[in-house]
């Protein structure tokens, strides 16, 4: 049977949508066919092959192709209108194109040099130095704490010992608690060595609003019902308005340092290229 392409009129163009389904279904179909026409301009199947994926069904592929083709037709119609209605001066965009081309090529070259040459390692010493030097720029807008919390069943073994270890400030007792929780606790989260924002901590505990109220007045919270025991102990806390600890702003500072380094790298790159060309008499300024 001879293959047929049924053309659908679309404003001033033609779209061959059934052809796409036919070509997708037939592995022996020609590899390049016109799928849309607008005022002498043609869109070929090869132009849209990149939108097809093996993971997408035939029906979805046809839908994607239709959306792509309709957008192409719309663009061509708008372009045609622009060409008909703009003055010769407005149509002369060669300078703008050259400026854009130059900017794009320079950007791509600089990005390549940054990837290949710029040092992206930021040491702990650099982070601390920046944090100490510009601490006024890093102010907490919510509570930050170091803490740990435990959730355990009310009938868990040695509850009295657990509460004794919990209230103690001795490192030996805390280590006993850690060992116990690894074997018996329903949940145990230890943030004693790292600062955490309250909004992040709240995601890991039950009744965060109630606990927040309690830790305003005490560093130890005990809550219990018939089923569960919950223990929460604050090691340190910093209030809203205080300087944010380095743990909290580490990534922010790292990005600031890398952005500064990037600006300096580009500046030196441009200067080096200029000075090298100058030393080799590769340009003249009249």
Backbone torsions as a table, in degrees:
resi	resn	phi	psi	omega
1	UNK	NA	136.8	-177.9
2	UNK	-76.8	132.5	178.5
3	UNK	-69.5	139.9	179.7
4	UNK	-124.0	145.8	175.8
5	UNK	-114.4	115.2	-179.8
6	UNK	-92.2	117.2	-175.0
7	UNK	-89.2	133.0	177.8
8	UNK	-105.5	124.4	179.4
9	UNK	-72.4	133.2	178.4
10	UNK	-137.1	100.2	-176.7
11	UNK	52.9	-115.4	-178.6
12	UNK	-99.6	12.2	-176.9
13	UNK	-124.4	177.5	177.9
14	UNK	-128.3	135.1	179.1
15	UNK	-123.7	128.3	179.0
16	UNK	-102.6	77.3	-178.0
17	UNK	-70.8	-43.9	179.3
18	UNK	-60.3	-26.0	178.7
19	UNK	-62.2	-36.0	-178.7
20	UNK	-63.8	-47.7	178.6
21	UNK	-60.2	-39.2	-179.4
22	UNK	-64.5	-44.7	-177.8
23	UNK	-70.3	-33.6	177.5
24	UNK	-68.0	-33.3	-176.5
25	UNK	-83.6	-19.6	-172.9
26	UNK	-117.9	108.6	-176.9
27	UNK	-67.8	-20.8	-178.8
28	UNK	-94.1	7.1	-178.9
29	UNK	-67.9	153.2	177.4
30	UNK	-55.8	144.1	-174.7
31	UNK	-79.5	-18.6	-178.8
32	UNK	-137.1	114.8	177.9
33	UNK	-135.5	152.7	176.0
34	UNK	-74.8	125.1	-179.8
35	UNK	-107.4	-13.5	177.1
36	UNK	-159.5	148.3	177.6
37	UNK	-134.7	138.2	174.3
38	UNK	-140.6	108.8	174.8
39	UNK	46.6	52.4	175.3
40	UNK	88.5	-13.4	177.3
41	UNK	-93.5	141.4	-173.7
42	UNK	-124.7	141.9	174.2
43	UNK	-111.3	126.0	-176.5
44	UNK	-101.3	158.7	177.7
45	UNK	-57.0	-38.0	-180.0
46	UNK	-62.9	-24.3	179.6
47	UNK	-73.4	-21.0	-176.5
48	UNK	-114.8	3.5	-177.1
49	UNK	-60.5	-27.7	-176.4
50	UNK	-67.4	-16.2	-178.7
51	UNK	-85.4	-11.8	-178.6
52	UNK	-84.8	143.1	179.3
53	UNK	-134.1	147.4	178.8
54	UNK	-65.4	-23.6	-177.4
55	UNK	-83.6	-5.3	-177.2
56	UNK	-104.5	137.8	-179.1
57	UNK	-66.8	164.7	-179.7
58	UNK	-61.2	-42.7	-179.1
59	UNK	-63.6	-41.7	179.2
60	UNK	-68.2	-35.4	177.8
61	UNK	-63.3	-41.3	178.4
62	UNK	-63.7	-41.0	178.9
63	UNK	-63.8	-45.1	178.0
64	UNK	-60.8	-42.4	179.7
65	UNK	-63.3	-41.5	-179.5
66	UNK	-61.5	-45.9	179.6
67	UNK	-62.7	-41.4	179.9
68	UNK	-64.3	-45.5	-177.3
69	UNK	-66.4	-42.4	179.7
70	UNK	-62.4	-37.7	177.1
71	UNK	-66.6	-39.4	178.3
72	UNK	-62.8	-44.0	179.4
73	UNK	-62.1	-44.7	-180.0
74	UNK	-59.8	-43.1	179.3
75	UNK	-62.5	-44.2	-179.1
76	UNK	-65.0	-38.6	179.0
77	UNK	-66.1	-42.6	177.4
78	UNK	-64.3	-41.6	177.9
79	UNK	-61.5	-41.4	179.2
80	UNK	-63.0	-42.4	178.2
81	UNK	-62.4	-41.6	-179.9
82	UNK	-62.9	-44.1	-178.7
83	UNK	-65.0	-31.8	-179.5
84	UNK	-78.5	-28.2	-170.3
85	UNK	-107.4	-14.5	179.3
86	UNK	-86.4	151.3	178.6
87	UNK	-73.7	168.8	179.0
88	UNK	-60.5	-38.9	179.7
89	UNK	-64.3	-40.7	179.6
90	UNK	-69.8	-32.7	-179.8
91	UNK	-73.9	-20.4	-179.6
92	UNK	-81.0	92.3	-176.5
93	UNK	-112.2	19.8	-176.8
94	UNK	-60.7	-38.1	180.0
95	UNK	-66.3	-43.0	179.0
96	UNK	-63.3	-40.0	179.4
97	UNK	-64.2	-43.9	-179.2
98	UNK	-65.3	-39.8	178.0
99	UNK	-64.1	-44.9	179.0
100	UNK	-63.6	-43.3	179.6
101	UNK	-60.3	-45.7	179.7
102	UNK	-61.6	-45.3	-179.8
103	UNK	-62.0	-42.3	-178.3
104	UNK	-66.4	-44.4	-179.7
105	UNK	-65.9	-41.1	178.0
106	UNK	-63.5	-42.9	178.8
107	UNK	-59.7	-45.6	-179.2
108	UNK	-63.8	-40.0	179.3
109	UNK	-65.5	-45.1	-179.6
110	UNK	-64.2	-39.9	177.5
111	UNK	-63.0	-39.0	178.1
112	UNK	-64.6	-43.5	178.0
113	UNK	-64.1	-38.7	177.7
114	UNK	-61.8	-44.4	-179.9
115	UNK	-64.2	-38.2	-173.9
116	UNK	-85.4	-33.3	-167.8
117	UNK	-115.3	-29.0	-172.7
118	UNK	-76.2	135.6	176.9
119	UNK	-74.4	121.1	-178.1
120	UNK	-106.5	6.9	179.0
121	UNK	-85.7	125.1	176.6
122	UNK	-115.3	116.4	-175.7
123	UNK	-75.7	161.5	176.4
124	UNK	-61.3	-34.6	179.2
125	UNK	-64.1	-41.5	177.7
126	UNK	-64.2	-42.4	179.5
127	UNK	-61.7	-46.1	-178.8
128	UNK	-65.3	-42.3	-179.3
129	UNK	-61.5	-44.5	179.9
130	UNK	-65.9	-43.0	179.6
131	UNK	-60.7	-43.3	-179.7
132	UNK	-68.7	-36.4	-176.2
133	UNK	-75.0	-31.4	-175.3
134	UNK	-124.4	38.4	-176.3
135	UNK	-60.3	-29.0	-179.4
136	UNK	-65.8	-18.6	179.5
137	UNK	-84.3	-8.3	-175.6
138	UNK	-121.5	85.9	-176.2
139	UNK	-111.5	135.7	-179.0
140	UNK	-69.9	135.4	172.0
141	UNK	-109.3	8.9	171.8
142	UNK	-157.4	167.3	-178.7
143	UNK	-62.1	139.6	171.6
144	UNK	-121.6	138.7	-176.8
145	UNK	-141.2	158.1	162.5
146	UNK	-111.3	128.9	-173.8
147	UNK	-163.1	171.4	168.2
148	UNK	-140.8	156.9	176.7
149	UNK	-145.9	154.1	-175.5
150	UNK	-130.6	138.0	168.6
151	UNK	-121.7	126.3	-178.8
152	UNK	-143.7	157.9	179.2
153	UNK	-70.9	146.8	-177.3
154	UNK	-62.6	-27.3	-179.4
155	UNK	-98.5	16.9	178.3
156	UNK	-63.5	154.2	-178.8
157	UNK	-70.1	148.5	171.5
158	UNK	57.9	44.0	-179.1
159	UNK	-61.1	-38.3	-179.3
160	UNK	-61.7	-42.5	178.5
161	UNK	-64.1	-41.6	-179.8
162	UNK	-59.3	-44.5	-179.1
163	UNK	-67.6	-32.3	177.1
164	UNK	-67.2	-46.8	178.2
165	UNK	-62.0	-38.2	-177.8
166	UNK	-62.4	-42.1	-177.4
167	UNK	-79.7	-18.5	-177.7
168	UNK	-73.5	149.7	175.6
169	UNK	-104.6	8.2	-179.8
170	UNK	-82.3	137.3	-179.7
171	UNK	-62.0	-37.0	179.6
172	UNK	-60.1	-42.9	180.0
173	UNK	-67.7	-36.4	178.3
174	UNK	-64.9	-39.5	178.6
175	UNK	-66.3	-37.1	174.6
176	UNK	-60.3	-41.6	179.7
177	UNK	-63.5	-42.3	179.8
178	UNK	-60.8	-45.9	-179.8
179	UNK	-63.0	-44.8	179.6
180	UNK	-59.9	-46.8	-176.0
181	UNK	-65.5	-32.4	179.1
182	UNK	-63.7	-22.7	-177.0
183	UNK	-105.8	-26.6	-169.3
184	UNK	-125.6	-20.3	-174.8
185	UNK	-76.3	147.6	172.2
186	UNK	-71.7	-38.8	177.0
187	UNK	-152.0	142.0	177.9
188	UNK	-145.7	117.2	-179.9
189	UNK	-120.3	123.6	-176.9
190	UNK	-115.1	109.1	176.4
191	UNK	-116.6	32.0	-177.6
192	UNK	-66.7	-27.5	-174.5
193	UNK	-103.9	-0.9	-178.1
194	UNK	-135.7	135.6	175.2
195	UNK	-72.6	138.5	-179.5
196	UNK	-134.1	137.4	174.7
197	UNK	-69.9	145.7	-178.3
198	UNK	-59.1	-37.0	-179.2
199	UNK	-60.6	-32.3	177.1
200	UNK	-78.7	-40.4	178.1
201	UNK	-61.9	-39.5	-176.4
202	UNK	-59.4	-25.9	-179.2
203	UNK	-72.2	-14.9	-173.8
204	UNK	-106.2	2.3	-174.2
205	UNK	-130.0	155.9	174.3
206	UNK	-81.2	151.0	176.2
207	UNK	48.4	55.3	-176.2
208	UNK	-60.2	-35.2	-179.4
209	UNK	-64.9	-41.4	179.6
210	UNK	-66.4	-42.3	-179.9
211	UNK	-66.6	-38.4	179.3
212	UNK	-59.6	-42.2	178.3
213	UNK	-62.1	-42.0	-176.0
214	UNK	-68.5	-39.9	-176.3
215	UNK	-76.1	-6.8	173.1
216	UNK	-66.6	-30.3	-176.4
217	UNK	-110.4	-18.9	-176.6
218	UNK	-146.5	149.3	178.2
219	UNK	-88.9	-3.6	179.6
220	UNK	-125.1	132.0	179.1
221	UNK	-128.0	128.8	173.9
222	UNK	-122.8	127.4	177.4
223	UNK	-133.0	139.8	-176.1
224	UNK	-150.9	142.4	169.6
225	UNK	-132.3	-165.4	-176.3
226	UNK	-67.1	-23.3	-174.6
227	UNK	-103.4	-41.2	-168.8
228	UNK	-131.3	154.7	171.5
229	UNK	-119.5	134.0	178.3
230	UNK	-125.8	127.5	-180.0
231	UNK	-123.2	133.1	-178.3
232	UNK	-136.2	126.8	-177.5
233	UNK	-131.7	126.8	-179.8
234	UNK	-94.4	127.5	176.1
235	UNK	-87.3	-46.5	177.4
236	UNK	-146.6	156.5	173.9
237	UNK	-149.7	149.3	176.8
238	UNK	-126.1	131.9	-173.6
239	UNK	-87.3	168.1	174.3
240	UNK	-56.5	133.9	179.9
241	UNK	98.5	-18.4	176.0
242	UNK	-80.3	165.4	178.0
243	UNK	-65.9	130.6	179.7
244	UNK	-68.6	133.8	177.0
245	UNK	-62.4	155.6	-178.7
246	UNK	-57.9	-37.5	178.8
247	UNK	-53.6	-38.5	-174.6
248	UNK	-74.3	-36.1	-172.5
249	UNK	-111.4	14.8	-176.4
250	UNK	-55.0	-50.7	-177.4
251	UNK	-67.0	-36.8	178.8
252	UNK	-62.5	-45.8	179.7
253	UNK	-66.4	-40.1	178.4
254	UNK	-58.9	-43.8	179.3
255	UNK	-65.2	-38.0	178.0
256	UNK	-62.6	-46.9	-179.7
257	UNK	-62.4	-43.2	-179.7
258	UNK	-66.7	-36.7	177.7
259	UNK	-66.7	-40.4	176.0
260	UNK	-63.3	-42.6	179.4
261	UNK	-63.1	-38.7	179.2
262	UNK	-63.7	-45.2	179.6
263	UNK	-61.0	-44.6	180.0
264	UNK	-65.7	-39.8	179.6
265	UNK	-61.5	-47.1	-179.7
266	UNK	-63.3	-41.1	179.4
267	UNK	-60.8	-46.3	180.0
268	UNK	-67.6	-36.7	177.4
269	UNK	-60.1	-48.4	-179.3
270	UNK	-63.5	-41.9	179.5
271	UNK	-65.1	-42.3	-179.5
272	UNK	-63.6	-41.3	178.7
273	UNK	-64.2	-42.7	179.7
274	UNK	-63.1	-49.7	-177.0
275	UNK	-66.0	-35.8	177.7
276	UNK	-64.4	-44.3	179.0
277	UNK	-65.7	-37.0	178.8
278	UNK	-63.8	-44.0	-179.3
279	UNK	-66.1	-23.2	-179.2
280	UNK	-101.7	10.0	179.7
281	UNK	52.2	45.8	-177.8
282	UNK	-91.0	-0.3	176.6
283	UNK	-152.4	162.7	177.5
284	UNK	-130.9	142.9	173.2
285	UNK	-121.2	114.9	-177.4
286	UNK	-91.3	NA	NA
